[in-house]
């Protein structure tokens, strides 16, 4: 079974990959890619942040004895 900790770990790894891509190919890099690609990476990072927030909130609710 996939746990909330597993999802958070996966999301954090995905964020690191997106930030690395932005450093290597973002608008201020030596090898910039089209702006739309960078925008997509930033949108992905925001969505991953939401996943992490939801997982943390749900795990905290379960830890308090409630249901998510």
C-alpha angles and dihedrals in degrees: 000000000000112000129207088251089055091051092048092049091049093047092049090051090050090050091051089053092050093048091049090051090050091050091050100038108012126118094277097045129104090246105038120186126208113302093241091063092054090047090053091052091050090049090050090052090052091050091049089051088054091051090051092049093049092048092049092048093047093047090049091050091051091047090055088055096254130115125252 
